[in-house]
């Protein structure tokens, strides 16, 4: 995805994705079966979950239930950590 660079770590039950995101890039709206914990490590990120915007800054965490539509836009350059349960099998080929 343009503006997004990722590193993946997979355990037997979870996937961890460390994202480096350039300012002004949007991840398109989507949903998936996985529960997701979104954690902002650096920068400011606008996360929209089920149509409701949430401005996340360093140290903020947001839990996205499975099957809920969401998308996000980086307001500044960001470092993010997403944790997924169960493991994202579709991401294993990207490691």
N, C-alpha and C positions, 0 to 999 in steps of 0.2 A: 504494500500500500504506500503510495507516495507520502513522504513526510514521516513515516513510521518505520523504525528499525527495531527488531526484536531479538531477544535471547530467550531460549526455552529450556526449562528444566522439568522433567517428568518423574514422578514417583509412581508407585503402583496405583495410587488413588487420586492424585492431584496433578495439575499442571500449573507451573509458575511461569509467567511471562514478564520479563523486564523490557519495558518499552522506552526508547528515546524518541521523542516526538518534537518535530519542528513547529514553531508557532504558526497558528492559522490553518492547521490541517484538520479535516473532519473525518472521523470514522463513520461510515454510513450506518443508518438505522438497521438493526438486526436483532435477532433473538436466538437463543440456543437452549438446549435442555439443561445445561450446566448452571449450578449456582456459581456466582462470580463475586469475589471480593476485590474491589478496585481501591488501590492505595496510591496516593500522590506522594512521591518522594521529593520532587523538586518542581517548581513552577506552579501555574494555575491552569486548571482544566475544567471546562463546562461539560458536565455529564448530564444528559437528559434521559430520565428513566420514566417510562410510561407517560411521556409528555410533560413531565415536571423537571425543570432545570435545577441543577445543583452545582454551585461553584465550589470546586475542591482545590484546596491549597495544601502545602506540605503537612503531613501528619494526618490528613483527613482520609477516612475510609468510608466506603459505601458498599453495602451488600445488595447485589442484584439477584433476585430470585430467578430460577430457571423459567424459560418461556416468556419472559417479560421483554418487550421491545425497548431498545436503548441505543443511543449514539452519543458521540462526544466530539468536542472541538478544543484543541489546545489554544489557550489564550496567549500563553508564552511558551517558550521552549520548555518541555517537561520531561521528567523521568517518572515513569509509572511502574507499578507492580500490580499485575492481575493474577489472582489465584482462582483456579477453576476446580470444582468438584462435581462429578467425577473427572478423571483424567480426560483431557481433550485428545482423543485418538486422531482427529483431523489435523492437529498441530504436530504430531510426532514426525510426519514426513518433512516438516519445515526445520527440524533441528539441525 
